[in-house]
Amino acid sequence: MRPNIVFAFADDWGRYASAYRNQPGESTIHELIETPNFDRMADEGALFLNAHVPAPSCTPCRSSILSGRYFWQTGLGAILAGARWDESIPTYPLMLEEAGYHIGYTYKVWSPGLAVNAPYGGARTMYESAGKRFNSFSEEVTGRPEGQSIDDAKQELFDETRGNFDSFLAARPDGRPFCYWWGPTNTHRTWQQGSGKELWGLDPDNLKGRMPDFLPDVHEVREDFNDYLGECMAFDTGLGVIIDRLEEIGELDNTLIVVSGDHGIPGFPRAKCNLYNIGTEVAMAVRWHGHVEPGRTISDFVNLMDLAPTFMEAAGVDAPEGMIANSLVPLLQSADSGHIEEGRNFVVTGRERHMLAREGDLPYPQRAIRTDDFLYIHNFEPDRWPAGDPAGLDDDSTEPPPQDDILNNYLAVYGDLDLGPTKVWMIYNRARADVKPLFQLGFGKRPREELYDLRDDPDYMRNVAYDPDYEQIRAGLHARLLAVLQEQDDPRITESPPRFEQSPYAGPIPEAWHTENRRILAATDPRTFALVYGR
């Protein structure tokens, strides 16, 4: 019997789940949250310790996952702003549909790329009959009507999740296996300040001493991080609704369930849109009754683009030419834990253009290779700004800029870093002696090469790329990275000049794209619309 496939995929959810407590090298932040439904999937299946995204930017990452290719092999799907889908590229959901699967999704799959969610069938396969308020979870619950309890306001959103899933199930032809994508965006900016404590009982000051070394350990930043953790718990509770419904209809044990996220935390320097661990590593658990022995932990490095051929193999459908990713089925069906496949001892990640470009703007191109002990990053254009143009804020002035100027220039001021309290606080306090070096790490220019020895520098604070003692390691990782890029026809290596430096991949974005994106965001994602276009 062909399995059903459920992919629960949270927007901007990094590796924050209680299942990672006490795992070697993991952050103690996991001790502060409870994610019982993710943990259940790990306990009844496998927990992945080294799952990474192909690109820490939503549209390129999703292009890669849907097609089973590196992001640079997906045409204009390789960028966020200005992305357009090339319908000649096969995607796993549409191929499963051709093979008899009932497919559908709720919330975000592939956007803001145009045509919206084309790799999953567009509006034809969308199931949101009960609404899409879950995407604004903390805003909805904190803005509840007077007299309504927090628990009742939460339940409305969980009922929405169930209602949307039920509408998908109701449309299923009798006997067909199904493939469902549940993609809430509540872990993406924005979220309600103070909601982590108000809605989930998380104390922001419990994060004191647990923050990565590159973030100021101050209350404002801790509270921002704490509110994000609350959104992770909201996602997990919604996941529980999907799991419970599968049990109720007797389909849980015939369903391959994968739970993960599309990159790290937004609005924090060195995280989302960066190739450091906090930007590319994600939580991942897989439950597949009868195929995955319960309670396993898998240390192999996996790239989330490997999910496309995994779903295809599980469904008994041949992968198309060009789907170069490697199925995880052998890992899943192994009885072993730890490192299983000899060749899965590294992962390659990268980035090109992220946010909306101004006239003349160019991408910040990076590629990286991550192994057990080292992270090597190659910055192709070190004279550019990794967080976006500072718009005149890259000075040593001791006078902080007005906060309204930052808020009203979301895209102009370091536009590749999402707007939020941490961004505003760090810009406002950037001249302070204790903040200045951290500000430089997060917002300043970077050398062409970065190398971090993660054995004694887990927060990648000390670049040893130019240390003679590490020259052999640097040279080896550089050669290994470039070999993959050459083999996989990365335009950064194989083209001169590379397409990513030219229109439509770089420079001003066509007004027609903005017009269509405005219309779509206004109808589907008013929060993002207000941030990007409404100020």
N, C-alpha and C positions, 0 to 999 in steps of 0.2 A: 504494500500500500504506500502510495506517495505521501510524504508528510506535508502537513500545512507548514507555513513559514510565517512567523511573526517577528518583525524587526522593530524593537522599541529604541528610538534614536533621539536622544535629547540634544537640543541646540546648545552649544557652548558648555557641555558638561565634561569636565576633566575627570581626573581619577580621584573622586571623592565618594567613597562608599564604605560602610562599616565592615564589609567583607575583607577589606585590605588591612584591617588592624593586625598588628604583630607580624605582618609580612616583612621579610628582610628589606631594609632600605626605604621603607615607606614612611610617609609623614605621620606624625602623631595627630594631625588634624582629623584623621579617620576616627579617632576615639571620641570625638565630640558629636558625631551625628549617628542616626540610626536609619539604615536603609534595608528593612527586613525583607522586602520583596526581591530586590537585587540579590541580597544575601541568599535567599531561598534558591534562586536560579543557580547561584554558584555552588551551594551545598548539594543540590540535586543534579548538578552538571559539572562544569569546569569554570574556574576563575583564571583569567589571563592576566599575567603579571607584566607583560611587555607588549601591550597593544598600543599602536601608534597610528595617527591619521596620516594620510599621504600629504596633506597640506593643511595648515592651521587657519583656514579661511573657509567659510561654509560652502559656497558654490563650488570652488575647485575640489574640495574634499568630497562633496556629494557627487560631482561629475565622475570622480575616480571610483567611488564605491559602486555607483550604478552601472558603470561600464567595465569594471575590472581592469582598468588601465591606470598608468600614472597620469596625474592631472595634466601634465604638459602634452599628453597624447589625445586630449579631448577638444582640440580646436579652441574656440572662444569660451568653452567651459572651463578653461584653465585660469580664468580671472573671475573676480566677483563683479565689479562695476563694469558694465558693458557686455556681460556674458550673454551668449546666444547658443542654443543647443543645436548641434549638428545631427539631424535625424538619420544620417547614414550610419551613425555609431550605434551598434546594438546595445541594449541594456537588459539586465537580467529580468526585471519585472515584465517587460513587454515580450520577451522570449518565453517566459513561463506562461504568460497569457496565451500565446500561440500554441503552447503545448497542453492547454486545457485547464490552466489554473484560473481561478477567480481572483482578480487582483484589485487592490484598493488602498487608499491612504487617508489619514486624517492629519491635518495641520501641515507642517512644513516638510517638503521633500527636496525640491531643487528650486531655490529662489534666493535672490531676486533675478535670477537668470530668466531670459525670455527664449521661447514661449514658456509660460509658467508651468513648471512640473512636467514638461514635455517628456522627459525620460521615463515617467511613470504613467503616461496616458493623459496628462492634463486634467481639465475639469471633468472629463468623462469618468474617471476612476476616483474622484474625490468623494468622501463621505463625512459630511459635517452637518447633518440634519439637526443635531442637538445644539450646535453652536461652536464657537471657538474662543470662549472666555477663558479657558484653561491657560491659554498663552499669556494672559495677564494675571496670573494667579494671585500674587500678593496685592496688586492694585485692586483686583476685584474683591478680595476678602476684606482688606482693610477699609475699602469704600462701601461696605455692605450697608443696607438700610438700617436706620436706627431701630434698635430692639432685636435685631437678628443676632444670634450668637455666632462666634467664630466657627464652631463646629458645623452649624447649619449652613453657613456661607461656603465653607469648604466642601460640604457634601453636595451642594449644587454643582460644583465643578467636577466632582468625581462622577456624579450622575450624568453629566455631559459626556464624559469619556465613555461611559457605558452605553449611552444612547447612540453615540457616533459609531461605536464598534457594532452595536446591534443592527444599525442600518446597513452596515457592510455585510454582516452575516445574513440579514434578511434577503439581500440581493443575490446571494450565492445560489447558483443552480444546484439542484439536488445531487449530492454525491461528489461534487467537485472539490478537490483540494484548494486551499486558498493561500494567498500571499498578501499579508497586511503590513503596512508601515504606519507606526504611530510615532509622530514627530513633534511633540510639543516644544514651544519656544520660550517657556517661562524662565529657563535658566539663562537666556539671552537678556541683555539690557533691554528695558530698564526693569528694576524691581523696587518695591516700596521700602524707603529707608526705615529701619527699625523693625521690619517684618520678621526677621529671623527670630528675634526675641518674642515679639507679640504673638506670632502665629505658631511658632514651633518650640518656644521655651529655650532657645539657644542663647547663652550669655556671651556677648562679643568679647568680653574681657577674659574668657577662658582660652581665647586664642593667643593671649600674651605669652611670648616665648616660643610659640609654635609656628610663627609666620616665616616664610622664606627669607633668607638673609638680605635679599635685594629689595624688600619692602619695608618701609618705616613701620616699626612696631608701636603705633599710636592708636588711640581709641577710634578715630575716624576711619582709618584703614581697616582695623579689626571689625568694626561694625559693618562696613561694606562687604567684607569677605563673609561675615556671619550671615548677612541677609542672603547672599548667594547660596550658602549651605542650606538655608531654609527652602530655597527653590529646588535644590537637589532632593530634599526630603519630600517636597510636593510631587515632583516627578515620580519618585519611588512609590508613593501612595497611589498615584494614577496607574502605574505599572501593575500594582496589586489588583486593580479593578479588571484589567485585561486578563490577568492570570485566573482570577476567580471566575470570570465569565467562561473561559476555556474549560475550566473544571466543570461548571454547571452544564455545559452542553456535551460533555464527555469527549472533548477533543484535546485535552492537555497533553496526554501521552502520545498523541499522534502529531504533535506540533514541535517543530524546531524553533526554539525561541532564542534570539540574540538580543542582548541589551548593551547599548554603548552610547557614545556621544561623538560630536563631530570636531572637537578640539577643546582647548583649555579655557579657563575662566576669562571672561571679557572685562575690559575696563581696568586691567592691571598691567603695568609695564612688564615686559619680558614674557608675557603669557600668550593669549590668543594673538595670532599673526606673527608669532616668533617660533623659531625652531629649537628653543630650549625645551627641556622636558615638560615644564608646566604648560607649554603651548601645544605639544604634540601627543603627549601620553593621555590615554583615556581609560576609563573603567570598561571592562568587558566580561560578561558572563554568558555562557551558552548552556542551555538545557535541551537535551534531545533524548528522550526516554528510549532505552534499549540500545542506544548508540554511544552515549557518553556516560562512562562510569561516574557515579556521584562522588563529589568531594575532591575532585582532582584540581591541582594547580598546574598551569602550563607556563613555563618560563621562556619558551621560544619567542623570538621577535616576530610579530605579525603586523602587517599593514592592513588597515581596514578595507582596502580595495580587494583583499583576498576573500571578502564575503561574497562577492558576485559569483565567482566560480564555485564557492562552497554551496550556495543556494542552488546553483545549476546542477551540481553533482548530486546533491541530496534529492533533487526532483527527478533525476534520471535524464537530464537534458544535456546534450553536448554543448560545450562552450564554443562560441564563435571564434573565428580568426580575429586576432587583435586583442582578445581578452588575455593579457599576458600575466595577470595575477595568478597566484597559486592557491588552490583549494585547501581549506583547513580540515577537510574530512579525515585525512590520515591522522592528524593531530587529535581530532575529536574521538576517533574510534580506537586510538591507542589505549592501552591499560596503564600507561606510565604517567608519572608526574615529573615536573622539572623540565630540563631541556630534552626534547624528543627527536627532532629532525636536525641533523648535523648542519645543514645549510641555512637554518633559520637563526643565525647568530648576529644579525644586524638588520637594520631597517633604514631606508632612504626616504627623506622628507624634503619638502621644498615650498617655495612661495614666489608668486609674482604680484600682480596688482591686486590690491584689496579694495579699499574704499573709493568713493567718487573722486576722480582726479580733477584738478583745476587746469586751466590752460597751461600747457607745457609740462605738466607733471609727468614723471616717469616712475615705473615701479621700483620697489626695493627687492631685487632678485637675490634669493638665497637657495642653497641646497645643503643638506646635512646628512651625515651618516652617524648612527647611534649603535654602539655595541654595549656589552655588559659593563665595561669599565670606562668607556670614553665617549665623548660627544665632540664631533668635528663639524664645524660650520664653515662654508665658503660663501663669503659675501662678494658677489660679482661687481658691485658698484659701491665701494666703501665711502665715496664722497657724498652719497645721498643719505637722507634721514630715514632710519628704520621705522620710526613711529609716525612718519608723515612730516610735512613741512611745519617748522615751528612758528612761521608767520611773525618773525621778529622777536620771539620770546627766548631765543637761544643766547641771551646776554647774561652778564653777571650782575645785573641790577639788584640792589638790595630792596628795591621797592616792588612789592608783589603787584601783578596786574589785577585790575578789578575782576572779581569772580564773574560778574555779568558779561565781561568781554569774552571769557572762556566759554561760558554757556551759550552765548550768541554766535560763537564761531566754532561750532562743533566740528565742522569739516576743515576749516581753515587752520586751526591750531592742533597740530599733531593728529591729523584726521584718521590715521590708521589705528588709533587707540580709542576704543569705545568711550563715550562720555559717561562719567560716574563720579561719585565722591572721591575716590582714590586719585583719579586723574586730576581733578580740580585741586585737591589738597596738595599734591606733589608740585603742580605748576605754581600754585600760590606760595608755597614754602620752599621753592627750589634754591633760593640763595642762602638758606640756613646752613650752617657749617655741617650739621649732622645729616642733612638731607642732600646736599649738593653732590656727593659721590654716588648716592643711590639714584638721583635724578639723571646723572650722566650715564649710568649703566642702563637705565630704562629708556631714555629719550635721546641720548647723544649718538654721534656717529661711531661706527665700529670698524675695527681693522678688517683687512681682506680675509684673514683666516682667524678662526677661534678654535681652541682645543681645550677641553676641560677633562681633568682626571676625576671622575665621579666617585672614585674610591675614597678620596679625602676632601672632595669639594662638591658635595651633592647639589648645592645651590648655584653651581657654575659662576663663582665669583672671581676666580683667578684664571686668566687666559694664559695657557702655557704653550701656545702655538709657536712662540718665538724663543722659547727656552731650549738651549742646546741639548739639555738632558732628555727632551721629548722629541727630538728631531726625527728619529727613526719611526716613532709611532705616528707623528704628524704626516710624514711622507707616505707611510703605508696606508693610512686612512684616506689621504688625499687621492692616491692612486686608485684605491678601491672604489671610492665615490665616483671618480671620473670614468672608471670602466663601466659602471652601471649606467651613467648618463649617456655615454657613447653607445652602449649596446641598445639602450631604449630610446635612442634618437631624440635626445633632449635638445631643443633648438638653442639653448644657451651654449651648447657645446658644438653642435653640428651645423649651425647657420651663422653667417657673418654678413651683415648684422643679424642678430636673432630677431624673430618676429615680435618678441615681447617688447622690443624697443620702438616699434612702429605702430601706426594706426592700423586696425582698430584696437590693438592690444594695449596701446599706450597713448598718451596725449589726451586731448579733449574727447569726451564721450558724445556721440551724436545726440542731438536734441530729441530725435524720435525715440531713442532709448529712454531718455528721461521722461518724456511724455507718457509712454506706456508704463514705465515703472511707477510714476506718480499715481496713475489711474489704478493700478493693481494694489499698491500699498494702501491707498486711501480706502479701498474696499475690503482688503484682507488683513492688514496689519497697521492700524492707525497709530500705534505707538512708534513704530519705525518711521512711518510717514512724517509724524510730527518732529522727530529728531532730525531726519535727513532733509526734509523739504519745508517744514513748517516754521522754522525759526527765522 
